[in-house]
Amino acid sequence: MRSDLHLIQRGPLGYLLAAWLLLGATTALAGASPNQYPKEAWSKVDPGLLGWSPQKLAAARKFVETLPPSSVVVIDHGREVAEWGDAAKKVKISSMRKSLLSALYGIYTPLNHFDLDASLGSLGIDDDPPLTAGEKQATVRMLLESRSGVYHGYVAGTPGMRKGWPRRGSHSPGSYWFYNNWDFNALGSIFEKEFKTPIAKAFDTRIAQRIGMQDFRVEDMYYLHAPADASPDFNKSIHPAYHFRMTARDLARFGYLFLRNGEWQGESVVPKAWVSDSTQAHSQTKAGEGYGYLWWVDGFDLPVRSFSAQGALAKYVVVLPARDLVVVYLNHTDFPDDASGLTADAVKKLPSISHDQMGQLLKMLLDAQTRTPM
């Protein structure tokens, strides 16, 4: 600012211009307040006013344009600094659904005095084929951490999730982390049984409406059940997958809710303690990422901490608290519902980006945000 002021000629007009420039700078900084929230839509701002390099941001956009069609939304201190692609396009978000369910558990657990350390057996949770006595010792908390030790057939999933599938009974409950769709689907069944409300209705009333999502409707969540001819080893289970179709601009609100520690406009939507617990690493994966309660922690080789919701075929909501940033990348290609017969090679042919490419985009955005956050 000082470099602008010293060029202004002294006198009434000069002082007026100086005051105008100072007011503009102050307004820009006020726009970066951590307490800024969107209203009907995200408030767009010139990235330069928030200290972004236009050239580096343009380079990030050019990189995105080399990738398959997608929606990208970047939120800095509650203001939208980038929106590339169709941010209002509804896309199947695949495994990002799990982080949405985690938030619902954070809301409903204290309201209902629910015990996360209750076992499957005590809650009457079983499956077809039946669970063993040992498997029924797994707790809800273990399912949230993907450490149940229940390696039963499940609905939905990618060929990569089947790779290295442990045999049943090979690990006792709580002793081993393995990314396990059985855990995630069973959590959906437990939620609806214990809290007596459908997942879609709970998400709509407790989260979507409270944070002003523009696009989500109850009918955007649907269930995927095991087919009649499902294989007992992989696809047979009574617990359905609960899939969501959402837009990038709505997912940015969800990420921003967690960036703001579960608060929205001064009101608690998700308890702060749950936001903290669920986005801390309770396990370390072989790939170097941490895993919380249905959230991924770090893992992009970034210079700052992050946590993220992730789904198959490049669906990401990444929260970077130290930079007050939320980045949504939503590849427009849906992962097929009927994927039981897909091979790993067939999945590779679907339009997507790699985890490393997502990391590259995040690094370009961090480099473009040249202002030191307040």
ZAPA-767722 format. One record per residue (C-alpha): residue in three letters; x negated, y, z negated. Coordinates in steps of 0.5 Angstrom, whole numbers, padded with zeros to 4 digits, always signed. Example, Ala and Ser with C-alpha at 12.3 -4.5 7.8 and 13.67 -1.06 7.14 Angstrom:
% residues 2
Ala-0025-0009-0016;Ser-0027-0002-0014;
END
This chain:
% residues 374
Met+0000+0000+0000;Arg-0006+0005-0002;Ser-0008+0004+0005;Asp-0002+0007+0008;Leu-0001+0013+0003;His-0008+0016+0004;Leu-0006+0017+0011;Ile+0000+0021+0009;Gln-0001+0029+0010;Arg+0001+0033+0004;Gly+0007+0037+0003;Pro+0014+0036+0002;Leu+0015+0031+0008;Gly+0009+0027+0006;Tyr+0011+0026-0001;Leu+0018+0024+0002;Leu+0015+0019+0007;Ala+0010+0016+0001;Ala+0016+0015-0003;Trp+0020+0012+0002;Leu+0014+0007+0003;Leu+0014+0006-0004;Leu+0021+0004-0005;Gly+0021-0001+0001;Ala+0015-0004-0002;Thr+0018-0005-0009;Thr+0025-0007-0005;Ala+0021-0013-0002;Leu+0018-0015-0008;Ala+0024-0015-0012;Gly+0027-0019-0006;Ala+0022-0024-0008;Ser+0024-0025-0015;Pro+0025-0032-0018;Asn+0032-0030-0020;Gln+0034-0029-0012;Tyr+0040-0034-0010;Pro+0044-0035-0004;Lys+0051-0033-0003;Glu+0055-0035+0003;Ala+0049-0036+0007;Trp+0041-0036+0006;Ser+0039-0029+0006;Lys+0034-0028+0011;Val+0028-0024+0011;Asp+0022-0021+0015;Pro+0017-0026+0013;Gly+0011-0020+0013;Leu+0015-0017+0008;Leu+0014-0023+0003;Gly+0006-0023+0005;Trp+0007-0029+0010;Ser+0002-0029+0016;Pro+0006-0028+0023;Gln+0001-0031+0027;Lys+0000-0037+0022;Leu+0008-0038+0022;Ala+0008-0038+0029;Ala+0003-0043+0030;Ala+0007-0048+0025;Arg+0013-0047+0029;Lys+0009-0049+0035;Phe+0007-0055+0032;Val+0014-0057+0030;Glu+0016-0055+0037;Thr+0011-0061+0039;Leu+0015-0066+0035;Pro+0022-0069+0036;Pro+0028-0065+0035;Ser+0029-0063+0028;Ser+0032-0058+0023;Val+0027-0054+0019;Val+0028-0049+0014;Val+0023-0045+0009;Ile+0025-0042+0003;Asp+0021-0037-0001;His+0023-0034-0007;Gly+0030-0035-0005;Arg+0030-0032+0001;Glu+0030-0036+0008;Val+0023-0034+0012;Ala+0024-0039+0017;Glu+0030-0043+0021;Trp+0028-0047+0027;Gly+0033-0052+0030;Asp+0040-0053+0028;Ala+0040-0052+0021;Ala+0048-0053+0021;Lys+0047-0060+0024;Lys+0049-0066+0020;Val+0044-0072+0020;Lys+0044-0078+0016;Ile+0039-0077+0011;Ser+0038-0084+0009;Ser+0034-0085+0003;Met+0034-0078+0001;Arg+0041-0080-0002;Lys+0037-0083-0008;Ser+0035-0076-0010;Leu+0042-0074-0010;Leu+0044-0080-0014;Ser+0039-0078-0019;Ala+0041-0071-0020;Leu+0048-0074-0021;Tyr+0045-0079-0027;Gly+0042-0073-0030;Ile+0049-0069-0030;Tyr+0053-0075-0032;Thr+0049-0079-0037;Pro+0049-0073-0043;Leu+0056-0072-0042;Asn+0058-0079-0043;His+0053-0081-0048;Phe+0050-0086-0043;Asp+0044-0090-0045;Leu+0039-0091-0040;Asp+0036-0097-0043;Ala+0042-0101-0043;Ser+0041-0107-0039;Leu+0044-0110-0033;Gly+0047-0116-0037;Ser+0050-0111-0043;Leu+0053-0107-0037;Gly+0056-0113-0034;Ile+0052-0112-0027;Asp+0051-0118-0023;Asp+0051-0120-0015;Asp+0052-0125-0010;Pro+0048-0130-0011;Pro+0048-0129-0018;Leu+0042-0125-0022;Thr+0038-0129-0027;Ala+0038-0129-0034;Gly+0031-0125-0034;Glu+0034-0120-0028;Lys+0039-0118-0033;Gln+0034-0116-0038;Ala+0033-0110-0033;Thr+0035-0103-0035;Val+0038-0097-0032;Arg+0032-0093-0033;Met+0028-0099-0030;Leu+0032-0098-0023;Leu+0031-0091-0023;Glu+0024-0092-0023;Ser+0024-0098-0018;Arg+0021-0102-0023;Ser+0027-0107-0024;Gly+0024-0114-0022;Val+0030-0116-0019;Tyr+0028-0118-0012;His+0035-0120-0009;Gly+0038-0119-0002;Tyr+0040-0112-0001;Val+0044-0107+0004;Ala+0041-0103+0009;Gly+0033-0101+0009;Thr+0028-0101+0014;Pro+0023-0107+0016;Gly+0017-0103+0013;Met+0021-0104+0006;Arg+0022-0112+0007;Lys+0014-0112+0008;Gly+0011-0115+0002;Trp+0017-0117-0001;Pro+0016-0120-0008;Arg+0019-0127-0009;Arg+0025-0127-0014;Gly+0022-0128-0021;Ser+0015-0126-0019;His+0015-0120-0024;Ser+0018-0119-0030;Pro+0023-0112-0031;Gly+0019-0106-0032;Ser+0012-0109-0031;Tyr+0011-0107-0023;Trp+0013-0102-0018;Phe+0016-0104-0012;Tyr+0020-0099-0007;Asn+0027-0103-0008;Asn+0034-0102-0005;Trp+0037-0107-0009;Asp+0035-0102-0015;Phe+0038-0096-0011;Asn+0044-0099-0009;Ala+0046-0102-0016;Leu+0045-0095-0019;Gly+0051-0093-0014;Ser+0055-0099-0017;Ile+0053-0097-0024;Phe+0055-0090-0023;Glu+0062-0091-0021;Lys+0063-0096-0026;Glu+0061-0093-0032;Phe+0063-0086-0030;Lys+0069-0088-0027;Thr+0068-0083-0021;Pro+0066-0084-0013;Ile+0059-0081-0012;Ala+0062-0077-0006;Lys+0067-0073-0011;Ala+0062-0073-0016;Phe+0057-0069-0012;Asp+0062-0065-0009;Thr+0065-0062-0015;Arg+0059-0062-0020;Ile+0053-0060-0015;Ala+0056-0058-0008;Gln+0061-0053-0010;Arg+0057-0050-0016;Ile+0051-0048-0011;Gly+0055-0046-0005;Met+0054-0051+0000;Gln+0056-0049+0007;Asp+0057-0055+0010;Phe+0058-0061+0005;Arg+0065-0065+0005;Val+0067-0071+0001;Glu+0068-0075+0008;Asp+0060-0074+0009;Met+0059-0079+0005;Tyr+0060-0087+0007;Tyr+0059-0094+0004;Leu+0055-0099+0008;His+0057-0106+0006;Ala+0054-0113+0007;Pro+0056-0116+0014;Ala+0060-0122+0013;Asp+0054-0126+0016;Ala+0049-0123+0012;Ser+0042-0127+0010;Pro+0042-0129+0002;Asp+0035-0127+0002;Phe+0035-0120+0005;Asn+0042-0117+0007;Lys+0047-0121+0002;Ser+0049-0117-0004;Ile+0056-0114-0007;His+0053-0107-0008;Pro+0054-0102-0002;Ala+0049-0097+0000;Tyr+0052-0090-0001;His+0050-0086+0005;Phe+0050-0078+0006;Arg+0050-0074+0012;Met+0048-0067+0011;Thr+0045-0060+0014;Ala+0038-0057+0013;Arg+0041-0051+0010;Asp+0045-0055+0005;Leu+0039-0059+0003;Ala+0035-0053+0002;Arg+0040-0051-0003;Phe+0039-0058-0007;Gly+0032-0057-0007;Tyr+0032-0050-0009;Leu+0037-0052-0015;Phe+0031-0057-0017;Leu+0026-0051-0016;Arg+0030-0047-0021;Asn+0030-0052-0026;Gly+0037-0054-0025;Glu+0040-0047-0026;Trp+0044-0043-0021;Gln+0046-0036-0022;Gly+0044-0037-0030;Glu+0049-0043-0031;Ser+0046-0050-0032;Val+0048-0055-0026;Val+0043-0061-0028;Pro+0040-0061-0035;Lys+0033-0058-0035;Ala+0030-0064-0038;Trp+0033-0068-0033;Val+0029-0064-0027;Ser+0023-0065-0031;Asp+0023-0072-0033;Ser+0026-0074-0026;Thr+0020-0071-0022;Gln+0015-0073-0026;Ala+0011-0079-0024;His+0013-0085-0028;Ser+0009-0090-0023;Gln+0003-0089-0018;Thr+0004-0092-0011;Lys-0001-0096-0007;Ala-0001-0090-0002;Gly-0003-0085-0008;Glu+0004-0082-0009;Gly+0008-0082-0015;Tyr+0015-0084-0017;Gly+0019-0081-0022;Tyr+0027-0082-0022;Leu+0029-0083-0015;Trp+0024-0077-0013;Trp+0017-0078-0010;Val+0011-0074-0013;Asp+0006-0071-0009;Gly+0003-0075-0004;Phe+0001-0070+0002;Asp-0006-0068+0000;Leu-0004-0061-0002;Pro-0008-0056-0006;Val-0001-0055-0010;Arg+0004-0060-0014;Ser+0010-0062-0010;Phe+0016-0067-0011;Ser+0020-0069-0005;Ala+0026-0073-0003;Gln+0025-0077+0003;Gly+0029-0081+0008;Ala+0027-0086+0014;Leu+0025-0083+0020;Ala+0023-0076+0017;Lys+0028-0073+0013;Tyr+0024-0069+0008;Val+0026-0064+0002;Val+0019-0062-0001;Val+0019-0057-0007;Leu+0013-0053-0009;Pro+0014-0050-0015;Ala+0007-0046-0016;Arg+0009-0043-0009;Asp+0016-0042-0010;Leu+0017-0046-0004;Val+0023-0051-0001;Val+0021-0054+0005;Val+0027-0058+0009;Tyr+0025-0062+0015;Leu+0031-0066+0018;Asn+0029-0070+0024;His+0036-0071+0028;Thr+0035-0078+0030;Asp+0039-0082+0025;Phe+0037-0089+0022;Pro+0041-0094+0025;Asp+0047-0097+0020;Asp+0046-0104+0023;Ala+0039-0105+0022;Ser+0038-0112+0020;Gly+0036-0114+0026;Leu+0031-0109+0028;Thr+0023-0110+0028;Ala+0018-0106+0026;Asp+0016-0105+0033;Ala+0023-0103+0035;Val+0023-0098+0029;Lys+0017-0095+0031;Lys+0020-0093+0038;Leu+0025-0089+0035;Pro+0024-0081+0035;Ser+0020-0079+0029;Ile+0014-0076+0025;Ser+0009-0079+0021;His+0008-0078+0014;Asp+0001-0075+0016;Gln+0004-0070+0021;Met+0009-0068+0015;Gly+0003-0066+0011;Gln+0000-0062+0017;Leu+0006-0058+0017;Leu+0006-0057+0010;Lys-0001-0055+0010;Met+0000-0050+0016;Leu+0006-0047+0012;Leu+0002-0046+0005;Asp-0004-0043+0009;Ala+0001-0038+0013;Gln+0004-0036+0006;Thr-0002-0031+0004;Arg+0001-0027-0001;Thr+0000-0030-0008;Pro+0006-0031-0011;Met+0009-0027-0017;
END
